[in-house]
Amino acid sequence: MLVSRPAGVNTEDLVDLLGELRAPEGGEPVAALVRERKSTDGPYFTFCVNALQTLVVAWFDE
């Protein structure tokens, strides 16, 4: 769902959900979103920071 991005779906909410679920399979789509949005997310980069936190939780949580 994150990859296809259907109309009306909030990608930020999906990223938050993946973080809550600690879903490592969502890592690559989240990383792709960060690469795609890093140049337009400034100046505070709130989406990118949130997405990176999701990746850390999903991939490195012990």
C-alpha positions as CSV (number, residue, x, y, z in Angstrom):
1,M,0.0,0.0,0.0
2,L,2.9,2.4,0.8
3,V,4.5,1.6,-2.6
4,S,1.3,2.1,-4.7
5,R,0.1,5.2,-2.7
6,P,-3.6,5.1,-3.5
7,A,-5.5,8.3,-3.6
8,G,-6.7,9.5,-0.2
9,V,-4.1,7.6,1.8
10,N,-1.8,9.6,4.0
11,T,1.7,8.3,3.6
12,E,2.8,9.9,6.9
13,D,0.2,7.8,8.7
14,L,1.3,4.6,7.0
15,V,4.9,5.3,8.0
16,D,3.8,5.9,11.6
17,L,1.8,2.6,11.5
18,L,4.8,0.7,10.2
19,G,6.9,2.0,13.0
20,E,4.2,1.0,15.6
21,L,4.0,-2.4,14.1
22,R,7.8,-2.7,14.0
23,A,7.5,-4.1,10.5
24,P,10.9,-4.7,8.9
25,E,9.4,-5.5,5.5
26,G,8.2,-1.9,5.3
27,G,11.8,-0.7,5.5
28,E,12.6,-0.5,1.8
29,P,9.4,1.4,0.9
30,V,10.0,3.9,3.7
31,A,13.6,4.3,2.7
32,A,12.5,5.0,-0.9
33,L,10.1,7.7,0.4
34,V,12.9,9.3,2.3
35,R,15.1,9.3,-0.9
36,E,12.2,10.8,-2.9
37,R,11.2,13.5,-0.5
38,K,14.5,14.6,1.1
39,S,14.9,17.5,-1.3
40,T,11.3,18.8,-0.8
41,D,10.8,18.1,2.9
42,G,12.9,21.0,4.2
43,P,13.6,23.2,6.0
44,Y,12.7,21.1,9.1
45,F,12.5,17.7,7.4
46,T,9.8,16.5,9.7
47,F,8.7,13.7,7.4
48,C,12.2,12.4,6.8
49,V,13.0,12.5,10.6
50,N,9.8,10.6,11.3
51,A,10.5,8.1,8.6
52,L,14.1,7.5,9.8
53,Q,12.9,6.9,13.3
54,T,10.5,4.3,11.9
55,L,13.4,2.6,10.1
56,V,15.5,2.5,13.3
57,V,12.7,1.0,15.3
58,A,11.7,-1.5,12.6
59,W,15.3,-2.7,11.8
60,F,17.2,-2.2,15.0
61,D,14.8,-2.8,17.8
62,E,16.0,-5.3,20.3
